[in-house]
Amino acid sequence: MKPRRSLVLESSLAALARAVLLLSLFLLFSGHNAPGGGFVGGLTASAAFVLVFVAHGGRAMRNAARFRPTTYLGTGLVVAGLTGAAGLVTGNPFLTGGVAEFDLPLLGTINATSALVFDVGVYLVVVGLMLGVLTAFDLEEGSP
């Protein structure tokens, strides 16, 4: 039995999915100054892929994701692992945070922390995991 299509969801999906992805990036980058971070941002980004999955199916979700779930998972694990190991190189314990300051002409002084890079890795792991779960739920014929 083929599920019924939702005209409201399909017509509003493009704008809604983009807005949810933008919100996920906001949560990712504001994570250490306010509630948010890699995990919450990744879950929010996953919600956008869930919307695409519900409205159009697994094939459209895989096209929207552009990469396989294992690519997101592997990249996120490598980024988070290397960020954690960076402290070992400097003789500090694993996951020791670091700060770099940059003077940009129009923006002034910007502080970049290693915690943000670690959160990007967590973000990618969460998105990859959720894409993998959605792919496992996909019942369309010809799905990998």
N, CA, C and O atoms as a GROMACS GRO file, in nm:
protein
  576
    1MET      N    1   0.083  -0.118   0.000
    1MET     CA    2   0.000   0.000   0.000
    1MET      C    3   0.088   0.125   0.000
    1MET      O    4   0.173   0.142   0.087
    2LYS      N    5   0.067   0.209  -0.096
    2LYS     CA    6   0.146   0.330  -0.108
    2LYS      C    7   0.092   0.437  -0.013
    2LYS      O    8  -0.029   0.461  -0.009
    3PRO      N    9   0.182   0.504   0.065
    3PRO     CA   10   0.135   0.605   0.159
    3PRO      C   11   0.081   0.728   0.086
    3PRO      O   12   0.122   0.759  -0.026
    4ARG      N   13  -0.012   0.797   0.152
    4ARG     CA   14  -0.068   0.919   0.095
    4ARG      C   15   0.032   1.031   0.100
    4ARG      O   16   0.109   1.042   0.196
    5ARG      N   17   0.032   1.114  -0.002
    5ARG     CA   18   0.122   1.230  -0.006
    5ARG      C   19   0.060   1.346   0.071
    5ARG      O   20  -0.061   1.363   0.072
    6SER      N   21   0.144   1.424   0.134
    6SER     CA   22   0.100   1.543   0.205
    6SER      C   23   0.135   1.666   0.123
    6SER      O   24   0.252   1.702   0.112
    7LEU      N   25   0.034   1.729   0.067
    7LEU     CA   26   0.056   1.846  -0.017
    7LEU      C   27   0.116   1.962   0.063
    7LEU      O   28   0.202   2.035   0.012
    8VAL      N   29   0.072   1.979   0.187
    8VAL     CA   30   0.123   2.086   0.271
    8VAL      C   31   0.272   2.065   0.300
    8VAL      O   32   0.352   2.158   0.289
    9LEU      N   33   0.309   1.944   0.336
    9LEU     CA   34   0.449   1.915   0.366
    9LEU      C   35   0.536   1.930   0.242
    9LEU      O   36   0.644   1.989   0.249
   10GLU      N   37   0.491   1.878   0.130
   10GLU     CA   38   0.571   1.886   0.008
   10GLU      C   39   0.590   2.030  -0.040
   10GLU      O   40   0.698   2.065  -0.088
   11SER      N   41   0.488   2.113  -0.027
   11SER     CA   42   0.500   2.250  -0.077
   11SER      C   43   0.584   2.339   0.014
   11SER      O   44   0.648   2.433  -0.033
   12SER      N   45   0.586   2.310   0.142
   12SER     CA   46   0.664   2.392   0.234
   12SER      C   47   0.801   2.333   0.266
   12SER      O   48   0.878   2.394   0.340
   13LEU      N   49   0.830   2.217   0.213
   13LEU     CA   50   0.952   2.145   0.252
   13LEU      C   51   1.080   2.218   0.216
   13LEU      O   52   1.173   2.221   0.297
   14ALA      N   53   1.089   2.274   0.098
   14ALA     CA   54   1.215   2.336   0.054
   14ALA      C   55   1.257   2.448   0.149
   14ALA      O   56   1.372   2.452   0.194
   15ALA      N   57   1.165   2.538   0.180
   15ALA     CA   58   1.199   2.648   0.269
   15ALA      C   59   1.220   2.599   0.411
   15ALA      O   60   1.312   2.645   0.480
   16LEU      N   61   1.138   2.507   0.455
   16LEU     CA   62   1.147   2.458   0.592
   16LEU      C   63   1.278   2.382   0.616
   16LEU      O   64   1.342   2.402   0.719
   17ALA      N   65   1.317   2.296   0.524
   17ALA     CA   66   1.440   2.218   0.541
   17ALA      C   67   1.562   2.310   0.544
   17ALA      O   68   1.654   2.289   0.623
   18ARG      N   69   1.563   2.411   0.459
   18ARG     CA   70   1.676   2.505   0.459
   18ARG      C   71   1.681   2.584   0.589
   18ARG      O   72   1.789   2.609   0.644
   19ALA      N   73   1.565   2.625   0.639
   19ALA     CA   74   1.561   2.699   0.765
   19ALA      C   75   1.608   2.612   0.881
   19ALA      O   76   1.678   2.660   0.970
   20VAL      N   77   1.572   2.485   0.882
   20VAL     CA   78   1.614   2.395   0.989
   20VAL      C   79   1.764   2.372   0.982
   20VAL      O   80   1.831   2.368   1.086
   21LEU      N   81   1.820   2.357   0.862
   21LEU     CA   82   1.965   2.341   0.848
   21LEU      C   83   2.039   2.466   0.894
   21LEU      O   84   2.144   2.456   0.957
   22LEU      N   85   1.985   2.582   0.862
   22LEU     CA   86   2.046   2.708   0.907
   22LEU      C   87   2.042   2.718   1.060
   22LEU      O   88   2.139   2.762   1.122
   23LEU      N   89   1.931   2.680   1.119
   23LEU     CA   90   1.920   2.678   1.265
   23LEU      C   91   2.021   2.581   1.326
   23LEU      O   92   2.079   2.609   1.431
   24SER      N   93   2.042   2.467   1.260
   24SER     CA   94   2.140   2.370   1.313
   24SER      C   95   2.281   2.428   1.312
   24SER      O   96   2.359   2.402   1.404
   25LEU      N   97   2.315   2.505   1.210
   25LEU     CA   98   2.447   2.568   1.207
   25LEU      C   99   2.459   2.676   1.314
   25LEU      O  100   2.565   2.692   1.375
   26PHE      N  101   2.350   2.749   1.337
   26PHE     CA  102   2.351   2.848   1.445
   26PHE      C  103   2.375   2.780   1.580
   26PHE      O  104   2.456   2.827   1.660
   27LEU      N  105   2.306   2.669   1.603
   27LEU     CA  106   2.324   2.596   1.729
   27LEU      C  107   2.465   2.540   1.741
   27LEU      O  108   2.522   2.538   1.851
   28LEU      N  109   2.521   2.495   1.630
   28LEU     CA  110   2.658   2.443   1.632
   28LEU      C  111   2.757   2.551   1.673
   28LEU      O  112   2.841   2.529   1.760
   29PHE      N  113   2.747   2.668   1.612
   29PHE     CA  114   2.846   2.774   1.636
   29PHE      C  115   2.824   2.850   1.766
   29PHE      O  116   2.916   2.913   1.818
   30SER      N  117   2.702   2.846   1.819
   30SER     CA  118   2.678   2.918   1.944
   30SER      C  119   2.689   2.827   2.066
   30SER      O  120   2.658   2.869   2.177
   31GLY      N  121   2.732   2.706   2.047
   31GLY     CA  122   2.727   2.604   2.151
   31GLY      C  123   2.804   2.632   2.277
   31GLY      O  124   2.767   2.580   2.382
   32HIS      N  125   2.910   2.711   2.274
   32HIS     CA  126   2.988   2.731   2.394
   32HIS      C  127   2.958   2.864   2.462
   32HIS      O  128   3.007   2.891   2.572
   33ASN      N  129   2.879   2.945   2.398
   33ASN     CA  130   2.837   3.071   2.460
   33ASN      C  131   2.690   3.067   2.501
   33ASN      O  132   2.645   3.153   2.576
   34ALA      N  133   2.618   2.969   2.454
   34ALA     CA  134   2.475   2.955   2.481
   34ALA      C  135   2.441   2.807   2.464
   34ALA      O  136   2.527   2.729   2.421
   35PRO      N  137   2.319   2.766   2.496
   35PRO     CA  138   2.282   2.625   2.474
   35PRO      C  139   2.298   2.586   2.327
   35PRO      O  140   2.263   2.662   2.237
   36GLY      N  141   2.349   2.469   2.306
   36GLY     CA  142   2.370   2.420   2.170
   36GLY      C  143   2.499   2.341   2.163
   36GLY      O  144   2.547   2.291   2.264
   37GLY      N  145   2.555   2.331   2.046
   37GLY     CA  146   2.678   2.258   2.026
   37GLY      C  147   2.663   2.155   1.917
   37GLY      O  148   2.564   2.155   1.844
   38GLY      N  149   2.760   2.067   1.906
   38GLY     CA  150   2.762   1.970   1.798
   38GLY      C  151   2.650   1.869   1.804
   38GLY      O  152   2.592   1.833   1.701
   39PHE      N  153   2.616   1.822   1.924
   39PHE     CA  154   2.513   1.720   1.935
   39PHE      C  155   2.376   1.777   1.903
   39PHE      O  156   2.302   1.720   1.824
   40VAL      N  157   2.341   1.889   1.964
   40VAL     CA  158   2.210   1.951   1.940
   40VAL      C  159   2.200   2.000   1.796
   40VAL      O  160   2.095   1.985   1.733
   41GLY      N  161   2.306   2.057   1.743
   41GLY     CA  162   2.306   2.101   1.604
   41GLY      C  163   2.290   1.984   1.508
   41GLY      O  164   2.218   1.994   1.408
   42GLY      N  165   2.357   1.873   1.538
   42GLY     CA  166   2.346   1.754   1.453
   42GLY      C  167   2.206   1.695   1.455
   42GLY      O  168   2.154   1.652   1.352
   43LEU      N  169   2.144   1.693   1.572
   43LEU     CA  170   2.005   1.644   1.581
   43LEU      C  171   1.910   1.735   1.504
   43LEU      O  172   1.817   1.687   1.440
   44THR      N  173   1.934   1.865   1.509
   44THR     CA  174   1.849   1.959   1.436
   44THR      C  175   1.867   1.942   1.286
   44THR      O  176   1.770   1.945   1.211
   45ALA      N  177   1.991   1.923   1.240
   45ALA     CA  178   2.015   1.899   1.098
   45ALA      C  179   1.951   1.768   1.054
   45ALA      O  180   1.898   1.757   0.944
   46SER      N  181   1.955   1.669   1.141
   46SER     CA  182   1.892   1.541   1.110
   46SER      C  183   1.742   1.556   1.093
   46SER      O  184   1.681   1.484   1.014
   47ALA      N  185   1.681   1.649   1.166
   47ALA     CA  186   1.537   1.673   1.153
   47ALA      C  187   1.504   1.719   1.011
   47ALA      O  188   1.398   1.684   0.959
   48ALA      N  189   1.592   1.795   0.949
   48ALA     CA  190   1.568   1.838   0.811
   48ALA      C  191   1.569   1.717   0.717
   48ALA      O  192   1.487   1.709   0.625
   49PHE      N  193   1.659   1.623   0.739
   49PHE     CA  194   1.662   1.502   0.656
   49PHE      C  195   1.543   1.412   0.684
   49PHE      O  196   1.495   1.343   0.593
   50VAL      N  197   1.493   1.412   0.807
   50VAL     CA  198   1.372   1.336   0.838
   50VAL      C  199   1.254   1.394   0.762
   50VAL      O  200   1.171   1.319   0.710
   51LEU      N  201   1.245   1.526   0.754
   51LEU     CA  202   1.136   1.589   0.679
   51LEU      C  203   1.141   1.549   0.531
   51LEU      O  204   1.038   1.518   0.472
   52VAL      N  205   1.260   1.551   0.473
   52VAL     CA  206   1.273   1.510   0.332
   52VAL      C  207   1.237   1.364   0.316
   52VAL      O  208   1.171   1.327   0.219
   53PHE      N  209   1.278   1.280   0.410
   53PHE     CA  210   1.248   1.137   0.406
   53PHE      C  211   1.097   1.113   0.412
   53PHE      O  212   1.044   1.032   0.336
   54VAL      N  213   1.029   1.182   0.501
   54VAL     CA  214   0.885   1.162   0.518
   54VAL      C  215   0.809   1.212   0.396
   54VAL      O  216   0.713   1.149   0.352
   55ALA      N  217   0.852   1.324   0.341
   55ALA     CA  218   0.779   1.384   0.229
   55ALA      C  219   0.807   1.314   0.096
   55ALA      O  220   0.715   1.294   0.017
   56HIS      N  221   0.931   1.277   0.071
   56HIS     CA  222   0.967   1.228  -0.062
   56HIS      C  223   1.029   1.089  -0.066
   56HIS      O  224   1.047   1.034  -0.174
   57GLY      N  225   1.064   1.032   0.048
   57GLY     CA  226   1.120   0.898   0.049
   57GLY      C  227   1.271   0.896   0.061
   57GLY      O  228   1.337   1.000   0.066
   58GLY      N  229   1.323   0.774   0.064
   58GLY     CA  230   1.464   0.752   0.088
   58GLY      C  231   1.556   0.801  -0.022
   58GLY      O  232   1.664   0.852   0.005
   59ARG      N  233   1.514   0.786  -0.146
   59ARG     CA  234   1.600   0.829  -0.257
   59ARG      C  235   1.622   0.980  -0.253
   59ARG      O  236   1.734   1.026  -0.273
   60ALA      N  237   1.517   1.057  -0.228
   60ALA     CA  238   1.530   1.203  -0.220
   60ALA      C  239   1.615   1.243  -0.100
   60ALA      O  240   1.693   1.338  -0.107
   61MET      N  241   1.600   1.169   0.011
   61MET     CA  242   1.682   1.199   0.128
   61MET      C  243   1.830   1.173   0.100
   61MET      O  244   1.915   1.253   0.139
   62ARG      N  245   1.860   1.063   0.033
   62ARG     CA  246   2.000   1.033   0.000
   62ARG      C  247   2.056   1.137  -0.097
   62ARG      O  248   2.173   1.172  -0.088
   63ASN      N  249   1.973   1.185  -0.191
   63ASN     CA  250   2.018   1.290  -0.282
   63ASN      C  251   2.043   1.421  -0.208
   63ASN      O  252   2.138   1.493  -0.238
   64ALA      N  253   1.957   1.452  -0.111
   64ALA     CA  254   1.974   1.575  -0.034
   64ALA      C  255   2.099   1.568   0.054
   64ALA      O  256   2.165   1.670   0.075
   65ALA      N  257   2.131   1.450   0.104
   65ALA     CA  258   2.248   1.435   0.192
   65ALA      C  259   2.378   1.444   0.114
   65ALA      O  260   2.480   1.483   0.171
   66ARG      N  261   2.378   1.408  -0.013
   66ARG     CA  262   2.492   1.416  -0.105
   66ARG      C  263   2.603   1.316  -0.078
   66ARG      O  264   2.672   1.276  -0.173
   67PHE      N  265   2.623   1.272   0.044
   67PHE     CA  266   2.726   1.173   0.075
   67PHE      C  267   2.661   1.057   0.150
   67PHE      O  268   2.551   1.070   0.204
   68ARG      N  269   2.730   0.945   0.151
   68ARG     CA  270   2.679   0.829   0.225
   68ARG      C  271   2.690   0.853   0.375
   68ARG      O  272   2.777   0.929   0.418
   69PRO      N  273   2.605   0.791   0.453
   69PRO     CA  274   2.613   0.809   0.599
   69PRO      C  275   2.749   0.774   0.657
   69PRO      O  276   2.796   0.839   0.750
   70THR      N  277   2.814   0.672   0.602
   70THR     CA  278   2.945   0.633   0.654
   70THR      C  279   3.050   0.740   0.629
   70THR      O  280   3.147   0.750   0.705
   71THR      N  281   3.034   0.820   0.525
   71THR     CA  282   3.127   0.930   0.500
   71THR      C  283   3.116   1.036   0.609
   71THR      O  284   3.216   1.085   0.660
   72TYR      N  285   2.992   1.069   0.646
   72TYR     CA  286   2.972   1.165   0.755
   72TYR      C  287   3.027   1.109   0.887
   72TYR      O  288   3.096   1.179   0.961
   73LEU      N  289   2.995   0.982   0.915
   73LEU     CA  290   3.042   0.921   1.039
   73LEU      C  291   3.195   0.918   1.046
   73LEU      O  292   3.253   0.959   1.146
   74GLY      N  293   3.258   0.870   0.941
   74GLY     CA  294   3.404   0.859   0.941
   74GLY      C  295   3.473   0.993   0.950
   74GLY      O  296   3.570   1.009   1.025
   75THR      N  297   3.425   1.090   0.874
   75THR     CA  298   3.485   1.223   0.878
   75THR      C  299   3.470   1.285   1.016
   75THR      O  300   3.564   1.346   1.068
   76GLY      N  301   3.352   1.270   1.076
   76GLY     CA  302   3.329   1.325   1.209
   76GLY      C  303   3.417   1.261   1.314
   76GLY      O  304   3.471   1.329   1.402
   77LEU      N  305   3.433   1.128   1.306
   77LEU     CA  306   3.520   1.059   1.403
   77LEU      C  307   3.665   1.101   1.388
   77LEU      O  308   3.736   1.118   1.487
   78VAL      N  309   3.710   1.118   1.265
   78VAL     CA  310   3.849   1.160   1.243
   78VAL      C  311   3.870   1.302   1.295
   78VAL      O  312   3.970   1.329   1.362
   79VAL      N  313   3.777   1.393   1.264
   79VAL     CA  314   3.790   1.532   1.310
   79VAL      C  315   3.790   1.539   1.462
   79VAL      O  316   3.875   1.606   1.521
   80ALA      N  317   3.695   1.471   1.526
   80ALA     CA  318   3.688   1.474   1.672
   80ALA      C  319   3.810   1.407   1.735
   80ALA      O  320   3.863   1.457   1.834
   81GLY      N  321   3.853   1.296   1.679
   81GLY     CA  322   3.970   1.226   1.732
   81GLY      C  323   4.098   1.305   1.719
   81GLY      O  324   4.178   1.311   1.813
   82LEU      N  325   4.118   1.367   1.603
   82LEU     CA  326   4.239   1.447   1.584
   82LEU      C  327   4.238   1.572   1.671
   82LEU      O  328   4.342   1.616   1.719
   83THR      N  329   4.120   1.629   1.691
   83THR     CA  330   4.111   1.746   1.778
   83THR      C  331   4.145   1.708   1.922
   83THR      O  332   4.215   1.781   1.992
   84GLY      N  333   4.096   1.593   1.965
   84GLY     CA  334   4.128   1.547   2.100
   84GLY      C  335   4.275   1.514   2.115
   84GLY      O  336   4.335   1.540   2.219
   85ALA      N  337   4.333   1.457   2.011
   85ALA     CA  338   4.475   1.417   2.017
   85ALA      C  339   4.570   1.535   2.000
   85ALA      O  340   4.689   1.522   2.028
   86ALA      N  341   4.521   1.649   1.957
   86ALA     CA  342   4.608   1.765   1.938
   86ALA      C  343   4.672   1.807   2.070
   86ALA      O  344   4.785   1.856   2.070
   87GLY      N  345   4.603   1.788   2.180
   87GLY     CA  346   4.662   1.820   2.310
   87GLY      C  347   4.780   1.732   2.343
   87GLY      O  348   4.874   1.777   2.408
   88LEU      N  349   4.777   1.607   2.297
   88LEU     CA  350   4.889   1.516   2.323
   88LEU      C  351   5.017   1.562   2.254
   88LEU      O  352   5.127   1.543   2.306
   89VAL      N  353   5.002   1.624   2.137
   89VAL     CA  354   5.118   1.672   2.062
   89VAL      C  355   5.190   1.782   2.140
   89VAL      O  356   5.313   1.791   2.136
   90THR      N  357   5.114   1.864   2.210
   90THR     CA  358   5.174   1.975   2.286
   90THR      C  359   5.215   1.934   2.428
   90THR      O  360   5.257   2.018   2.507
   91GLY      N  361   5.202   1.805   2.460
   91GLY     CA  362   5.241   1.757   2.591
   91GLY      C  363   5.133   1.772   2.697
   91GLY      O  364   5.161   1.757   2.816
   92ASN      N  365   5.012   1.800   2.656
   92ASN     CA  366   4.899   1.814   2.748
   92ASN      C  367   4.812   1.689   2.742
   92ASN      O  368   4.831   1.606   2.654
   93PRO      N  369   4.716   1.676   2.834
   93PRO     CA  370   4.626   1.560   2.829
   93PRO      C  371   4.535   1.561   2.706
   93PRO      O  372   4.518   1.663   2.640
   94PHE      N  373   4.478   1.444   2.678
   94PHE     CA  374   4.382   1.428   2.567
   94PHE      C  375   4.265   1.524   2.588
   94PHE      O  376   4.219   1.541   2.701
   95LEU      N  377   4.217   1.585   2.483
   95LEU     CA  378   4.106   1.681   2.482
   95LEU      C  379   4.137   1.813   2.553
   95LEU      O  380   4.045   1.880   2.599
   96THR      N  381   4.263   1.850   2.563
   96THR     CA  382   4.298   1.981   2.617
   96THR      C  383   4.260   2.086   2.514
   96THR      O  384   4.296   2.075   2.397
   97GLY      N  385   4.188   2.188   2.558
   97GLY     CA  386   4.142   2.291   2.466
   97GLY      C  387   4.251   2.391   2.431
   97GLY      O  388   4.345   2.412   2.508
   98GLY      N  389   4.236   2.449   2.316
   98GLY     CA  390   4.329   2.552   2.272
   98GLY      C  391   4.253   2.667   2.210
   98GLY      O  392   4.140   2.652   2.165
   99VAL      N  393   4.317   2.784   2.207
   99VAL     CA  394   4.255   2.903   2.151
   99VAL      C  395   4.353   2.968   2.055
   99VAL      O  396   4.472   2.980   2.084
  100ALA      N  397   4.302   3.010   1.940
  100ALA     CA  398   4.383   3.084   1.844
  100ALA      C  399   4.313   3.217   1.818
  100ALA      O  400   4.191   3.221   1.802
  101GLU      N  401   4.390   3.325   1.814
  101GLU     CA  402   4.334   3.457   1.788
  101GLU      C  403   4.374   3.503   1.649
  101GLU      O  404   4.489   3.489   1.607
  102PHE      N  405   4.276   3.558   1.578
  102PHE     CA  406   4.299   3.610   1.444
  102PHE      C  407   4.251   3.755   1.439
  102PHE      O  408   4.143   3.786   1.489
  103ASP      N  409   4.332   3.843   1.380
  103ASP     CA  410   4.290   3.982   1.356
  103ASP      C  411   4.244   3.994   1.213
  103ASP      O  412   4.324   3.988   1.120
  104LEU      N  413   4.114   4.012   1.196
  104LEU     CA  414   4.055   4.027   1.064
  104LEU      C  415   4.021   4.173   1.040
  104LEU      O  416   3.974   4.240   1.132
  105PRO      N  417   4.044   4.224   0.919
  105PRO     CA  418   4.028   4.367   0.893
  105PRO      C  419   3.891   4.425   0.930
  105PRO      O  420   3.884   4.529   0.996
  106LEU      N  421   3.784   4.362   0.891
  106LEU     CA  422   3.652   4.418   0.915
  106LEU      C  423   3.588   4.369   1.045
  106LEU      O  424   3.505   4.439   1.103
  107LEU      N  425   3.625   4.251   1.090
  107LEU     CA  426   3.561   4.191   1.206
  107LEU      C  427   3.635   4.214   1.337
  107LEU      O  428   3.576   4.198   1.444
  108GLY      N  429   3.760   4.250   1.331
  108GLY     CA  430   3.839   4.268   1.452
  108GLY      C  431   3.903   4.138   1.495
  108GLY      O  432   3.936   4.055   1.411
  109THR      N  433   3.922   4.121   1.624
  109THR     CA  434   3.986   4.002   1.678
  109THR      C  435   3.883   3.890   1.694
  109THR      O  436   3.779   3.908   1.757
  110ILE      N  437   3.914   3.774   1.636
  110ILE     CA  438   3.828   3.656   1.644
  110ILE      C  439   3.902   3.548   1.721
  110ILE      O  440   4.018   3.519   1.692
  111ASN      N  441   3.835   3.489   1.819
  111ASN     CA  442   3.893   3.376   1.893
  111ASN      C  443   3.835   3.246   1.839
  111ASN      O  444   3.713   3.228   1.839
  112ALA      N  445   3.920   3.157   1.794
  112ALA     CA  446   3.878   3.025   1.747
  112ALA      C  447   3.927   2.922   1.846
  112ALA      O  448   4.046   2.917   1.878
  113THR      N  449   3.836   2.838   1.896
  113THR     CA  450   3.874   2.739   1.996
  113THR      C  451   3.874   2.599   1.934
  113THR      O  452   3.805   2.573   1.835
  114SER      N  453   3.951   2.511   1.994
  114SER     CA  454   3.953   2.372   1.947
  114SER      C  455   3.823   2.301   1.981
  114SER      O  456   3.789   2.201   1.918
  115ALA      N  457   3.749   2.352   2.079
  115ALA     CA  458   3.620   2.292   2.113
  115ALA      C  459   3.521   2.304   1.998
  115ALA      O  460   3.438   2.216   1.980
  116LEU      N  461   3.530   2.412   1.921
  116LEU     CA  462   3.443   2.426   1.805
  116LEU      C  463   3.474   2.320   1.700
  116LEU      O  464   3.382   2.262   1.642
  117VAL      N  465   3.600   2.293   1.676
  117VAL     CA  466   3.639   2.190   1.580
  117VAL      C  467   3.591   2.053   1.627
  117VAL      O  468   3.544   1.973   1.547
  118PHE      N  469   3.604   2.026   1.757
  118PHE     CA  470   3.554   1.902   1.813
  118PHE      C  471   3.403   1.892   1.794
  118PHE      O  472   3.351   1.786   1.760
  119ASP      N  473   3.332   2.003   1.817
  119ASP     CA  474   3.187   2.003   1.798
  119ASP      C  475   3.148   1.979   1.652
  119ASP      O  476   3.045   1.917   1.626
  120VAL      N  477   3.227   2.026   1.559
  120VAL     CA  478   3.200   1.997   1.417
  120VAL      C  479   3.209   1.846   1.393
  120VAL      O  480   3.128   1.791   1.319
  121GLY      N  481   3.306   1.781   1.454
  121GLY     CA  482   3.317   1.636   1.443
  121GLY      C  483   3.197   1.565   1.502
  121GLY      O  484   3.145   1.470   1.443
  122VAL      N  485   3.152   1.610   1.618
  122VAL     CA  486   3.033   1.551   1.681
  122VAL      C  487   2.910   1.574   1.593
  122VAL      O  488   2.829   1.483   1.576
  123TYR      N  489   2.897   1.692   1.537
  123TYR     CA  490   2.788   1.726   1.446
  123TYR      C  491   2.782   1.628   1.330
  123TYR      O  492   2.676   1.574   1.298
  124LEU      N  493   2.897   1.604   1.267
  124LEU     CA  494   2.902   1.512   1.153
  124LEU      C  495   2.870   1.369   1.193
  124LEU      O  496   2.804   1.297   1.118
  125VAL      N  497   2.914   1.327   1.311
  125VAL     CA  498   2.884   1.191   1.359
  125VAL      C  499   2.734   1.175   1.380
  125VAL      O  500   2.677   1.074   1.340
  126VAL      N  501   2.670   1.272   1.442
  126VAL     CA  502   2.526   1.264   1.469
  126VAL      C  503   2.447   1.263   1.338
  126VAL      O  504   2.353   1.185   1.323
  127VAL      N  505   2.484   1.349   1.245
  127VAL     CA  506   2.414   1.352   1.115
  127VAL      C  507   2.434   1.219   1.042
  127VAL      O  508   2.339   1.164   0.987
  128GLY      N  509   2.555   1.167   1.042
  128GLY     CA  510   2.581   1.038   0.976
  128GLY      C  511   2.504   0.925   1.039
  128GLY      O  512   2.452   0.838   0.969
  129LEU      N  513   2.496   0.923   1.171
  129LEU     CA  514   2.422   0.819   1.240
  129LEU      C  515   2.273   0.825   1.206
  129LEU      O  516   2.211   0.722   1.178
  130MET      N  517   2.217   0.944   1.207
  130MET     CA  518   2.074   0.958   1.175
  130MET      C  519   2.046   0.924   1.028
  130MET      O  520   1.943   0.865   0.998
  131LEU      N  521   2.135   0.961   0.938
  131LEU     CA  522   2.118   0.924   0.798
  131LEU      C  523   2.124   0.773   0.781
  131LEU      O  524   2.050   0.716   0.700
  132GLY      N  525   2.211   0.708   0.857
  132GLY     CA  526   2.219   0.562   0.854
  132GLY      C  527   2.092   0.497   0.904
  132GLY      O  528   2.046   0.398   0.847
  133VAL      N  529   2.034   0.552   1.010
  133VAL     CA  530   1.908   0.499   1.063
  133VAL      C  531   1.796   0.517   0.961
  133VAL      O  532   1.718   0.425   0.937
  134LEU      N  533   1.788   0.635   0.901
  134LEU     CA  534   1.684   0.659   0.800
  134LEU      C  535   1.702   0.570   0.678
  134LEU      O  536   1.604   0.524   0.620
  135THR      N  537   1.826   0.545   0.639
  135THR     CA  538   1.851   0.455   0.527
  135THR      C  539   1.808   0.313   0.561
  135THR      O  540   1.757   0.241   0.475
  136ALA      N  541   1.828   0.271   0.685
  136ALA     CA  542   1.784   0.138   0.727
  136ALA      C  543   1.632   0.127   0.726
  136ALA      O  544   1.579   0.018   0.704
  137PHE      N  545   1.561   0.236   0.751
  137PHE     CA  546   1.415   0.237   0.749
  137PHE      C  547   1.357   0.243   0.609
  137PHE      O  548   1.238   0.219   0.590
  138ASP      N  549   1.440   0.274   0.511
  138ASP     CA  550   1.392   0.291   0.374
  138ASP      C  551   1.347   0.156   0.318
  138ASP      O  552   1.426   0.062   0.312
  139LEU      N  553   1.222   0.147   0.277
  139LEU     CA  554   1.166   0.022   0.225
  139LEU      C  555   1.144   0.025   0.075
  139LEU      O  556   1.083  -0.066   0.020
  140GLU      N  557   1.195   0.130   0.008
  140GLU     CA  558   1.178   0.136  -0.137
  140GLU      C  559   1.259   0.026  -0.205
  140GLU      O  560   1.363  -0.016  -0.155
  141GLU      N  561   1.209  -0.020  -0.317
  141GLU     CA  562   1.284  -0.122  -0.392
  141GLU      C  563   1.408  -0.058  -0.452
  141GLU      O  564   1.407   0.058  -0.492
  142GLY      N  565   1.514  -0.135  -0.459
  142GLY     CA  566   1.638  -0.089  -0.518
  142GLY      C  567   1.723  -0.008  -0.422
  142GLY      O  568   1.824   0.050  -0.463
  143SER      N  569   1.685  -0.001  -0.295
  143SER     CA  570   1.764   0.072  -0.198
  143SER      C  571   1.887  -0.008  -0.159
  143SER      O  572   1.881  -0.130  -0.149
  144PRO      N  573   2.000   0.060  -0.137
  144PRO     CA  574   2.118  -0.014  -0.094
  144PRO      C  575   2.107  -0.059   0.049
  144PRO      O  576   2.198  -0.123   0.101
   0.00000   0.00000   0.00000
